[in-house]
Amino acid sequence: MRLAQRQPCAAFLPPPSGVAGSPHATSSACRFSGRSAAGALPTRRPQPGVRPPTDLRSGSVVGPQWTPPARQAVTAAAAAHSPPAPTPHASTSAPAIGRTPAFTPAELAATTLHLYNTMTRSKDVFEPAAPPAVTFYSCGPTVYDRAHIGNFRAFLVYDVAKRWLTARGYTVNHVMNLTDVDDKIITKVSRDGVGGSLDDAAALTHKYADAFFDDLSKLNVVPATTYPRATDHIPEMEELIGGLLRKGVAYEAGGSTYFSVDAYPAYGQLARLPPPSQTLTPTAGAGGLDADEYDRGDARDFALWKAWKPADGGVVWESPALGRGRPGWHIECTCMALKYLGTTIDIHGGGVDLVFPHHENERAQAEAATGTPYVRTWLHNAFVTIGGEGDKMSKSVGNWVSLDDVSPRAFRWLVVVAAYRSPLAFSAATVKAAGRTVRRLDALRAKLAAAAAAVGVDADADVDAVADGAGGARGGVDPAMAAAVASARGRFVAAMDDDLNTPRAAAALFGLVGAAEKALKAGGLSAATAAAVDGCLLDFDVVFGIFYTPPVPAAAAAAAAGGGEVPSAVATAAAAAGGGGDGNGVSAELQQLLAEREAARAAKDWARADEIRGQLGAAGWVVKDTPAGGVLVPVEGGV
């Protein structure tokens, strides 16, 4: 029997029509409840060009629209309030050439962007609702633990997607949620004995959110426009659930509120499930599912609002309309996506494991509430696998690796040049190979920079001359290399427009790399030619994002504040490579950090020990703990 004993709260009102790209912060039904670290409600979005403020880690902070490097200046005042950011990579012998990267209108007009849409199971022409604006929602982390490198594949895939959309001239409004209340978090709080209150859960999730943002910075991921937290949007969730109750697609049972899948005929279309009336588990008398995650074979009514139970402890909200409880996982994303991006989103991304049940349930809730299509294009990336059996990397299995254990640049390259819809095999050998590739690119760019520095040249002018077909007629660019640059650029654009085909884009890059290396070996390149080649590599890097130096983790700043002299990641890596330490490439600074870690471990200060481990990892070293103490070992394929 379907029950509706409580009066639903005010119906969820979709944002005003015609403004799908706006954050809807003033919608009467979607009150913006995100607060900064100081507790003040933001009144408007920061202006473009200002990086997200540091308090994005502690509230729903609306950040900036990213633009490629050098297109837009960042004011000194904005920079003073920015989180640590990756800096453009520069060889110690030849600094990178400063330039404004761009693809010309003619290059971009040669092909049309197609993306593989999980809903249609085909490559479709990408057509946003209101170009050049693009609304983009991607599922963020559940901040109950450190994210592993399998998780970061998704964040890197959608970083590449956003970079290419931006390079194509779109203005991307990107929202990535932070799940800070769900079954896993409550289990973790209880298991660790942290306590059971909302404050205790918040302390846990803020700790791992900070670690997540540090890792994103190490990987040179472009910040999202908005990072909303689920717990900042409980009133909006109540309103959305109330609207579903009014429409008759939700009901209450046992103090919880469930979504009725058989009341929504389109349920299962994204995941290719049979119609609810045919094969789904009967809901009458069977009850709904309270679990956040479950298998396709157990598809049935799912929880929108979960009644409190003793295991929840103090992680609970008192809702006049829904009762004492907490939101289900799936309603969190639907609510935040609708609030910040409107009733129909251009792109929704996530791992393939989220197709069911999470994205299927998100879609059902949104479309039942608004009566309009929820997403125009669904993008999903495949897993990272590990081991000879090709097992999915997972915390539940225990076969996961954190970013501390790999070189960030090598791992980024490994991910961004892999076909995103195919499983990615992770091993020490694949990371090592990626590291060799990055070092090869660094070495070539150092030689190109040295050649270009011989005569003052305008790298922008030279690469633009090549792109416009001027070739050797302008700037003294060698005709053969001008042809190689033009060919590489055309192939690169065509590859990226073919469902973000980064393997083919990388092949275009290395066609040019091989030609440049051959010319250098044969007798060198003119300054103008070197500048044109390097300019092309930098244009490609607008998408790949590999020419940077990972920032120093927070541990370095903390050590420096305490009187310790901690070098930057660049200086540390250089010192390690050049000796200056124990004769094995371990510098005195690295030895000092290792000693500090040993002292922290002896004092059972595990947080400090982990911070130092992360700093050493960013510098290209892994700590191997032995009975005699920690030993530093170079990262396989470190760069």
C-alpha positions as CSV (number, residue, x, y, z in Angstrom):
1,M,0.0,0.0,0.0
2,R,1.3,3.4,-1.0
3,L,1.3,5.9,1.9
4,A,1.4,9.7,1.8
5,Q,0.8,10.5,5.4
6,R,2.9,13.7,5.6
7,Q,2.0,16.9,3.8
8,P,4.7,17.5,1.2
9,C,6.6,20.7,1.3
10,A,6.3,23.3,-1.5
11,A,6.6,21.8,-4.9
12,F,10.0,22.0,-6.5
13,L,10.0,24.8,-9.0
14,P,12.4,24.6,-11.9
15,P,14.5,27.6,-12.7
16,P,13.1,30.2,-15.1
17,S,13.1,29.2,-18.7
18,G,15.7,30.6,-21.0
19,V,18.5,30.7,-18.4
20,A,19.7,27.1,-18.4
21,G,23.3,28.3,-18.0
22,S,22.8,30.4,-15.0
23,P,23.4,29.3,-11.4
24,H,19.9,30.2,-10.3
25,A,21.0,31.4,-7.0
26,T,17.9,33.5,-6.6
27,S,15.3,30.9,-7.5
28,S,12.6,31.0,-4.8
29,A,12.5,27.2,-4.7
30,C,16.2,26.7,-4.7
31,R,17.7,28.9,-2.1
32,F,21.5,29.1,-2.3
33,S,22.6,27.7,1.0
34,G,26.3,27.3,0.4
35,R,28.5,29.3,2.9
36,S,32.1,30.4,2.8
37,A,34.5,29.5,5.6
38,A,33.5,32.7,7.3
39,G,29.8,31.8,7.1
40,A,28.8,34.6,4.8
41,L,26.3,33.9,2.0
42,P,27.8,34.7,-1.4
43,T,25.7,37.2,-3.3
44,R,27.0,36.9,-6.8
45,R,29.5,34.9,-8.8
46,P,33.2,36.0,-8.9
47,Q,34.1,37.7,-12.2
48,P,35.8,35.6,-14.9
49,G,39.5,35.4,-14.5
50,V,39.6,35.0,-10.8
51,R,40.6,31.5,-9.6
52,P,38.4,29.8,-7.0
53,P,39.0,31.1,-3.5
54,T,40.6,28.9,-0.9
55,D,37.3,28.5,0.9
56,L,35.9,26.4,-1.9
57,R,36.9,23.5,0.2
58,S,34.6,24.4,3.0
59,G,31.4,25.5,1.2
60,S,29.5,25.7,-2.0
61,V,31.6,28.3,-3.6
62,V,30.9,29.5,-7.2
63,G,34.2,29.9,-9.0
64,P,35.4,31.3,-12.2
65,Q,35.2,30.4,-15.9
66,W,38.6,29.0,-16.9
67,T,40.4,30.3,-19.9
68,P,43.5,28.9,-21.5
69,P,46.9,30.2,-20.1
70,A,47.8,33.7,-21.2
71,R,44.4,34.5,-22.7
72,Q,43.3,36.4,-19.6
73,A,45.3,38.0,-16.8
74,V,44.8,37.2,-13.2
75,T,45.0,40.3,-10.9
76,A,47.5,40.3,-8.1
77,A,44.7,40.6,-5.6
78,A,43.0,37.5,-7.0
79,A,46.2,35.6,-7.1
80,A,46.8,36.4,-3.4
81,H,43.6,34.6,-2.5
82,S,44.1,31.6,-4.8
83,P,44.9,28.0,-3.8
84,P,48.3,26.6,-4.8
85,A,48.2,26.2,-8.5
86,P,50.4,24.2,-11.0
87,T,52.9,26.5,-12.7
88,P,53.9,26.2,-16.4
89,H,56.6,23.6,-16.7
90,A,60.0,25.0,-17.5
91,S,63.3,23.2,-18.0
92,T,66.1,24.5,-15.8
93,S,68.2,25.1,-18.9
94,A,65.5,26.5,-21.2
95,P,62.4,28.2,-19.9
96,A,59.1,27.7,-21.7
97,I,58.1,30.2,-24.4
98,G,55.3,32.5,-23.2
99,R,52.5,32.7,-25.8
100,T,48.8,32.8,-26.3
101,P,47.6,29.3,-27.4
102,A,44.8,29.1,-29.9
103,F,43.3,27.1,-32.7
104,T,42.2,29.2,-35.7
105,P,38.6,29.4,-36.9
106,A,39.6,27.7,-40.1
107,E,41.2,24.8,-38.2
108,L,38.1,24.4,-36.0
109,A,35.7,24.7,-38.9
110,A,37.3,21.7,-40.7
111,T,35.5,19.2,-38.5
112,T,32.5,19.0,-36.2
113,L,32.6,17.8,-32.6
114,H,31.0,14.4,-32.0
115,L,30.7,12.8,-28.6
116,Y,29.6,9.3,-27.6
117,N,26.3,9.6,-25.9
118,T,25.5,6.8,-23.5
119,M,21.8,7.4,-23.9
120,T,21.8,6.8,-27.7
121,R,24.9,4.5,-27.7
122,S,26.3,6.4,-30.7
123,K,28.6,9.3,-31.5
124,D,26.3,12.3,-31.8
125,V,27.0,15.8,-33.0
126,F,27.5,17.9,-29.9
127,E,24.8,20.5,-29.9
128,P,24.5,22.6,-26.7
129,A,21.2,24.2,-25.9
130,A,22.5,27.8,-25.9
131,P,25.9,28.0,-27.6
132,P,28.5,29.2,-26.9
133,A,27.4,28.4,-23.3
134,V,27.8,24.8,-22.2
135,T,26.4,23.4,-18.9
136,F,28.5,20.5,-17.6
137,Y,27.9,18.4,-14.5
138,S,30.3,15.7,-13.5
139,C,30.1,13.5,-10.4
140,G,32.7,14.4,-7.8
141,P,34.2,12.4,-5.0
142,T,32.6,10.9,-1.9
143,V,35.0,12.5,0.6
144,Y,35.2,9.7,3.2
145,D,38.8,8.7,2.3
146,R,41.6,9.5,0.0
147,A,40.7,9.2,-3.7
148,H,42.7,6.6,-5.5
149,I,44.1,6.9,-9.0
150,G,41.2,4.9,-10.5
151,N,38.9,7.7,-9.2
152,F,41.2,10.3,-10.8
153,R,40.8,8.9,-14.2
154,A,37.3,10.3,-14.4
155,F,38.4,13.7,-13.1
156,L,41.2,13.8,-15.8
157,V,38.9,12.6,-18.6
158,Y,36.4,15.4,-17.9
159,D,39.3,17.9,-17.5
160,V,40.4,17.1,-21.1
161,A,36.8,17.4,-22.2
162,K,36.4,20.8,-20.6
163,R,39.8,21.9,-22.0
164,W,38.8,20.9,-25.6
165,L,35.4,22.6,-25.3
166,T,37.1,25.8,-24.1
167,A,39.6,25.6,-26.9
168,R,36.7,25.3,-29.3
169,G,35.3,28.6,-28.0
170,Y,32.6,27.4,-25.7
171,T,32.1,29.0,-22.3
172,V,31.8,26.0,-19.9
173,N,29.9,26.3,-16.6
174,H,31.2,23.2,-14.8
175,V,29.7,21.9,-11.6
176,M,31.3,19.1,-9.7
177,N,29.6,18.0,-6.4
178,L,31.2,16.8,-3.2
179,T,29.2,14.0,-1.6
180,D,29.7,14.7,2.1
181,V,26.8,12.6,3.5
182,D,26.0,9.0,2.4
183,D,26.2,5.4,3.7
184,K,30.0,5.2,3.3
185,I,30.6,8.4,5.3
186,I,28.4,7.3,8.2
187,T,30.1,3.9,8.2
188,K,33.5,5.5,8.3
189,V,32.6,7.9,11.1
190,S,31.4,5.0,13.2
191,R,34.2,2.6,12.3
192,D,36.9,5.2,13.1
193,G,35.3,6.1,16.4
194,V,35.3,9.8,15.4
195,G,31.8,10.2,16.8
196,G,28.3,10.4,15.4
197,S,27.5,14.1,15.1
198,L,27.2,16.2,12.1
199,D,30.2,18.2,13.2
200,D,32.2,15.0,13.4
201,A,31.2,13.9,10.0
202,A,32.0,17.4,8.7
203,A,35.5,17.2,10.2
204,L,36.1,13.9,8.4
205,T,34.8,15.1,5.0
206,H,36.6,18.4,5.1
207,K,39.9,16.6,5.8
208,Y,39.5,14.4,2.7
209,A,38.1,17.2,0.6
210,D,41.3,19.1,1.3
211,A,43.3,16.1,0.2
212,F,41.2,15.8,-2.9
213,F,41.8,19.4,-3.9
214,D,45.6,19.0,-3.3
215,D,45.6,16.0,-5.6
216,L,43.7,17.9,-8.3
217,S,46.3,20.6,-8.1
218,K,49.1,18.1,-8.5
219,L,47.4,16.7,-11.6
220,N,47.0,20.2,-13.2
221,V,43.2,19.8,-13.3
222,V,41.3,23.0,-14.3
223,P,39.0,24.0,-11.4
224,A,35.3,23.6,-11.8
225,T,33.1,26.6,-11.7
226,T,31.2,25.4,-8.6
227,Y,31.9,22.7,-6.0
228,P,28.6,22.3,-4.1
229,R,28.4,20.2,-1.0
230,A,25.4,18.0,-0.4
231,T,25.0,19.0,3.2
232,D,24.6,22.7,2.2
233,H,21.5,21.9,0.1
234,I,19.2,20.0,2.5
235,P,16.3,22.5,2.2
236,E,16.5,22.3,-1.6
237,M,16.4,18.5,-1.4
238,E,13.3,18.7,0.9
239,E,11.6,20.9,-1.7
240,L,12.5,18.6,-4.6
241,I,11.2,15.5,-2.7
242,G,8.1,17.4,-1.8
243,G,7.4,18.1,-5.5
244,L,7.8,14.4,-6.3
245,L,5.3,13.5,-3.6
246,R,2.9,16.0,-5.1
247,K,3.3,14.5,-8.5
248,G,2.6,11.0,-7.3
249,V,5.9,9.5,-8.2
250,A,7.1,9.3,-4.6
251,Y,5.6,7.8,-1.5
252,E,6.3,7.4,2.2
253,A,6.8,4.0,3.9
254,G,8.2,3.4,7.4
255,G,9.3,7.0,7.8
256,S,11.3,7.0,4.6
257,T,10.4,8.5,1.2
258,Y,10.9,6.4,-1.9
259,F,10.8,7.1,-5.7
260,S,8.3,4.8,-7.4
261,V,10.0,3.4,-10.5
262,D,6.9,1.9,-12.0
263,A,5.2,5.3,-11.8
264,Y,7.8,6.7,-14.2
265,P,7.6,4.7,-17.5
266,A,10.9,6.0,-18.9
267,Y,12.9,4.4,-16.0
268,G,15.7,2.2,-17.2
269,Q,16.3,3.8,-20.6
270,L,19.8,5.1,-19.8
271,A,21.0,1.7,-18.4
272,R,19.0,-0.3,-21.0
273,L,16.8,-2.0,-18.4
274,P,13.6,-3.5,-19.6
275,P,10.4,-1.4,-18.9
276,P,9.6,-1.4,-15.1
277,S,6.2,-3.1,-15.8
278,Q,8.0,-6.2,-17.2
279,T,11.0,-7.2,-15.1
280,L,11.7,-4.9,-12.2
281,T,11.3,-6.3,-8.7
282,P,7.7,-5.7,-7.8
283,T,7.3,-2.8,-5.4
284,A,3.9,-3.5,-3.9
285,G,4.6,-5.1,-0.5
286,A,8.3,-5.5,-1.3
287,G,9.4,-2.2,0.0
288,G,12.0,0.1,-1.5
289,L,15.8,0.0,-1.3
290,D,17.6,2.0,1.3
291,A,21.1,1.2,0.0
292,D,22.9,3.8,-2.1
293,E,24.5,1.2,-4.4
294,Y,23.0,-2.0,-5.7
295,D,23.0,-4.3,-8.8
296,R,20.9,-4.0,-11.9
297,G,19.0,-7.2,-11.0
298,D,17.8,-5.6,-7.8
299,A,16.3,-2.5,-9.5
300,R,13.3,-1.2,-7.6
301,D,12.0,1.8,-5.7
302,F,14.9,3.7,-4.1
303,A,15.2,6.0,-1.2
304,L,14.9,9.8,-1.6
305,W,14.8,10.4,2.2
306,K,16.0,7.8,4.7
307,A,14.4,7.6,8.1
308,W,16.9,7.8,11.0
309,K,18.2,4.6,12.5
310,P,20.6,4.1,15.4
311,A,23.5,3.4,13.2
312,D,23.2,6.9,11.8
313,G,24.2,8.4,15.2
314,G,23.9,12.2,15.1
315,V,24.1,12.5,11.3
316,V,20.5,13.5,10.9
317,W,18.2,16.4,9.9
318,E,14.9,17.3,11.4
319,S,12.5,17.8,8.5
320,P,9.0,19.1,9.3
321,A,7.7,17.6,6.0
322,L,9.8,14.4,5.6
323,G,10.6,13.4,9.2
324,R,13.8,12.8,11.0
325,G,16.4,11.4,8.6
326,R,18.8,12.2,5.8
327,P,18.8,12.4,2.0
328,G,19.5,9.5,-0.2
329,W,22.6,9.7,-2.4
330,H,20.8,10.0,-5.7
331,I,18.7,13.0,-4.8
332,E,21.8,15.0,-3.9
333,C,23.2,15.2,-7.4
334,T,19.8,15.8,-9.0
335,C,19.1,18.7,-6.7
336,M,22.5,20.4,-7.1
337,A,22.5,19.9,-10.9
338,L,19.1,21.5,-11.3
339,K,19.9,24.3,-9.0
340,Y,23.2,25.4,-10.6
341,L,22.7,24.4,-14.3
342,G,18.9,24.4,-15.0
343,T,16.4,21.8,-15.9
344,T,18.4,20.4,-18.9
345,I,22.2,20.0,-18.8
346,D,24.3,19.8,-21.9
347,I,26.8,17.3,-20.6
348,H,26.7,14.9,-17.6
349,G,29.8,12.8,-17.0
350,G,31.0,10.1,-14.7
351,G,32.5,6.6,-14.4
352,V,30.7,3.8,-16.3
353,D,29.9,2.3,-12.9
354,L,27.5,5.2,-12.2
355,V,25.3,4.5,-15.2
356,F,23.2,2.3,-12.9
357,P,21.9,3.0,-10.4
358,H,23.1,6.5,-9.8
359,H,22.7,8.2,-13.1
360,E,19.5,6.3,-13.9
361,N,18.0,7.4,-10.7
362,E,19.3,11.0,-11.1
363,R,17.6,11.2,-14.5
364,A,14.3,9.7,-13.2
365,Q,14.1,12.2,-10.3
366,A,14.9,15.2,-12.5
367,E,12.6,14.4,-15.4
368,A,9.7,13.4,-13.1
369,A,10.1,16.7,-11.2
370,T,10.5,19.1,-14.2
371,G,8.9,17.3,-17.1
372,T,11.8,18.1,-19.4
373,P,14.8,16.0,-20.5
374,Y,17.5,16.1,-17.9
375,V,20.7,15.6,-20.0
376,R,21.5,16.1,-23.7
377,T,24.7,14.2,-23.7
378,W,25.8,11.5,-21.2
379,L,29.6,10.8,-21.1
380,H,31.0,7.8,-19.2
381,N,34.6,6.7,-18.8
382,A,35.8,3.2,-18.3
383,F,37.7,1.8,-15.2
384,V,41.3,1.7,-14.3
385,T,42.4,-2.0,-14.0
386,I,45.3,-3.4,-12.0
387,G,46.8,-6.8,-11.8
388,G,47.1,-9.7,-14.4
389,E,43.4,-10.5,-14.2
390,G,42.4,-6.9,-15.2
391,D,40.5,-6.3,-11.9
392,K,38.9,-2.9,-11.4
393,M,40.8,-0.8,-9.0
394,S,38.7,-0.4,-5.9
395,K,38.9,0.4,-2.2
396,S,36.5,-2.5,-1.4
397,V,38.9,-5.0,-3.0
398,G,42.0,-3.3,-1.5
399,N,43.9,-3.1,-4.7
400,W,44.1,0.6,-5.0
401,V,47.1,3.1,-5.4
402,S,47.0,6.7,-4.3
403,L,48.6,9.6,-6.1
404,D,51.3,9.7,-3.5
405,D,52.7,6.5,-5.1
406,V,53.1,7.8,-8.6
407,S,54.6,10.7,-10.5
408,P,51.7,13.2,-11.1
409,R,52.8,14.2,-14.5
410,A,53.5,10.6,-15.7
411,F,50.1,9.5,-14.4
412,R,48.4,12.5,-16.0
413,W,50.0,11.6,-19.4
414,L,49.1,7.9,-19.0
415,V,45.4,8.8,-18.5
416,V,44.9,11.7,-20.9
417,V,46.3,9.9,-24.0
418,A,44.3,6.7,-23.4
419,A,40.9,6.0,-25.0
420,Y,38.5,7.2,-22.3
421,R,35.8,4.6,-23.0
422,S,38.3,1.6,-22.8
423,P,39.7,0.1,-19.6
424,L,43.1,1.5,-18.7
425,A,45.6,-1.0,-17.4
426,F,47.8,0.4,-14.6
427,S,51.1,-1.0,-13.7
428,A,54.6,0.1,-12.8
429,A,55.6,-0.5,-16.4
430,T,52.9,1.7,-17.9
431,V,53.7,4.5,-15.5
432,K,57.4,4.1,-16.2
433,A,56.7,4.3,-20.0
434,A,54.6,7.4,-19.5
435,G,57.4,9.0,-17.5
436,R,59.9,8.4,-20.3
437,T,57.5,10.0,-22.8
438,V,57.1,13.1,-20.6
439,R,60.9,13.4,-20.3
440,R,61.3,13.1,-24.1
441,L,58.8,16.0,-24.6
442,D,60.6,18.1,-21.9
443,A,63.9,17.5,-23.6
444,L,62.6,18.5,-27.0
445,R,61.0,21.6,-25.7
446,A,64.3,22.6,-24.0
447,K,66.1,22.3,-27.3
448,L,63.4,24.3,-29.1
449,A,63.5,27.0,-26.5
450,A,67.2,27.3,-26.8
451,A,67.0,27.6,-30.6
452,A,64.2,30.1,-30.4
453,A,66.2,32.2,-27.8
454,A,69.0,32.6,-30.3
455,V,67.1,35.3,-32.0
456,G,64.2,37.3,-30.6
457,V,61.1,35.8,-32.3
458,D,57.3,36.0,-31.7
459,A,56.2,32.4,-31.2
460,D,52.5,33.4,-31.7
461,A,53.3,35.1,-35.0
462,D,55.2,32.1,-36.3
463,V,52.7,29.4,-35.4
464,D,49.9,31.6,-36.6
465,A,51.7,32.0,-39.9
466,V,51.9,28.3,-40.2
467,A,48.2,27.9,-39.3
468,D,47.2,30.5,-41.8
469,G,49.2,28.7,-44.5
470,A,52.0,31.3,-44.8
471,G,54.6,28.8,-44.0
472,G,58.1,29.8,-45.0
473,A,56.9,33.1,-46.6
474,R,56.6,34.6,-43.1
475,G,59.1,34.6,-40.2
476,G,61.6,32.3,-41.9
477,V,59.8,29.1,-41.0
478,D,61.3,26.1,-42.8
479,P,58.7,25.0,-45.4
480,A,59.0,21.3,-44.6
481,M,58.5,21.9,-40.9
482,A,55.7,24.4,-41.6
483,A,53.9,21.6,-43.5
484,A,54.5,19.2,-40.6
485,V,53.1,21.7,-38.1
486,A,50.0,22.3,-40.3
487,S,49.4,18.6,-40.8
488,A,49.8,17.9,-37.1
489,R,47.3,20.7,-36.2
490,G,44.7,19.4,-38.6
491,R,45.0,15.8,-37.4
492,F,44.9,16.9,-33.8
493,V,41.7,18.9,-34.2
494,A,40.1,16.0,-36.2
495,A,41.0,13.5,-33.5
496,M,39.7,15.6,-30.6
497,D,36.4,16.2,-32.5
498,D,36.1,12.5,-32.9
499,D,34.8,11.8,-29.4
500,L,37.9,13.1,-27.7
501,N,40.2,10.6,-29.4
502,T,43.3,11.5,-27.5
503,P,45.3,8.5,-28.8
504,R,45.0,9.8,-32.3
505,A,45.7,13.4,-31.0
506,A,48.8,12.1,-29.3
507,A,49.8,10.4,-32.6
508,A,49.5,13.8,-34.3
509,L,51.7,15.4,-31.7
510,F,54.4,12.7,-32.0
511,G,54.4,13.0,-35.8
512,L,55.6,16.5,-35.3
513,V,57.9,15.6,-32.4
514,G,59.6,13.0,-34.6
515,A,60.1,15.5,-37.5
516,A,61.5,18.1,-35.1
517,E,63.9,15.6,-33.5
518,K,65.1,14.5,-36.9
519,A,65.7,18.1,-38.1
520,L,67.5,19.0,-34.9
521,K,69.8,15.9,-35.3
522,A,70.4,16.7,-38.9
523,G,71.7,20.2,-38.3
524,G,69.3,22.2,-36.2
525,L,66.3,24.5,-36.7
526,S,66.0,28.2,-37.3
527,A,64.8,30.3,-34.4
528,A,61.5,31.0,-36.2
529,T,61.0,27.3,-37.0
530,A,61.8,26.2,-33.4
531,A,59.3,28.8,-32.1
532,A,56.6,27.6,-34.5
533,V,57.1,24.0,-33.5
534,D,57.1,24.8,-29.8
535,G,54.1,27.0,-30.2
536,C,52.2,24.1,-31.8
537,L,53.2,21.8,-28.8
538,L,51.9,24.4,-26.4
539,D,48.6,24.6,-28.3
540,F,48.2,20.9,-28.0
541,D,49.1,21.2,-24.3
542,V,46.0,23.4,-23.8
543,V,44.3,20.0,-24.0
544,F,46.9,17.6,-22.6
545,G,48.0,19.9,-19.8
546,I,51.3,18.1,-19.3
547,F,53.8,21.0,-19.3
548,Y,53.7,22.1,-15.7
549,T,55.4,21.5,-12.4
550,P,53.3,19.9,-9.6
551,P,52.9,22.4,-6.8
552,V,54.4,21.9,-3.4
553,P,51.8,20.2,-1.1
554,A,50.5,21.9,2.0
555,A,53.1,20.0,4.1
556,A,55.8,22.1,2.5
557,A,54.1,25.4,3.5
558,A,53.6,24.0,7.0
559,A,57.2,23.1,7.4
560,A,58.3,26.4,6.1
561,A,56.0,28.2,8.6
562,G,57.6,26.2,11.4
563,G,61.1,27.3,10.5
564,G,62.1,24.4,8.3
565,E,63.5,25.3,4.8
566,V,61.6,23.2,2.3
567,P,62.5,23.5,-1.3
568,S,59.9,23.7,-4.2
569,A,59.1,20.5,-6.0
570,V,61.3,21.7,-8.9
571,A,64.3,22.5,-6.7
572,T,63.9,19.2,-4.8
573,A,63.7,17.2,-8.0
574,A,66.7,19.0,-9.5
575,A,68.7,18.5,-6.3
576,A,67.9,14.8,-6.2
577,A,68.8,14.4,-9.9
578,G,72.1,16.2,-9.4
579,G,73.2,14.5,-6.2
580,G,74.1,17.0,-3.5
581,G,72.9,14.5,-0.8
582,D,73.9,11.0,0.1
583,G,75.5,10.1,-3.2
584,N,72.4,8.1,-4.4
585,G,70.5,11.2,-5.7
586,V,68.8,11.9,-2.4
587,S,69.4,15.5,-1.4
588,A,70.0,16.8,2.1
589,E,66.5,18.4,2.0
590,L,64.9,15.0,1.1
591,Q,66.8,13.3,3.9
592,Q,65.6,16.0,6.4
593,L,62.0,15.4,5.3
594,L,62.4,11.7,5.6
595,A,63.8,12.2,9.2
596,E,60.8,14.4,10.0
597,R,58.5,11.6,8.8
598,E,60.2,9.0,11.0
599,A,59.8,11.3,14.0
600,A,56.1,11.9,13.2
601,R,55.6,8.1,12.9
602,A,57.3,7.6,16.2
603,A,55.0,10.1,17.8
604,K,52.0,8.5,16.1
605,D,51.3,11.7,14.2
606,W,50.0,9.8,11.2
607,A,48.5,12.9,9.5
608,R,51.9,14.7,9.5
609,A,53.6,11.5,8.3
610,D,51.1,11.2,5.5
611,E,51.7,14.9,4.5
612,I,55.4,14.4,4.3
613,R,54.9,11.2,2.3
614,G,52.8,13.2,-0.2
615,Q,55.4,15.9,-0.5
616,L,58.1,13.3,-1.2
617,G,55.8,11.7,-3.8
618,A,55.3,15.0,-5.5
619,A,59.1,15.3,-5.8
620,G,59.3,11.9,-7.4
621,W,60.1,9.6,-4.5
622,V,58.3,6.8,-2.7
623,V,58.9,5.9,0.9
624,K,59.5,2.2,1.5
625,D,59.1,1.4,5.2
626,T,61.6,-1.2,6.4
627,P,62.5,-2.6,9.8
628,A,65.4,-0.2,9.8
629,G,63.3,2.8,8.9
630,G,62.0,4.5,5.8
631,V,64.0,4.4,2.6
632,L,63.5,6.7,-0.4
633,V,63.1,5.0,-3.8
634,P,62.6,6.9,-7.1
635,V,59.1,6.7,-8.5
636,E,58.9,4.3,-11.4
637,G,58.9,6.6,-14.4
638,G,59.2,9.6,-12.3
639,V,59.6,13.0,-14.0
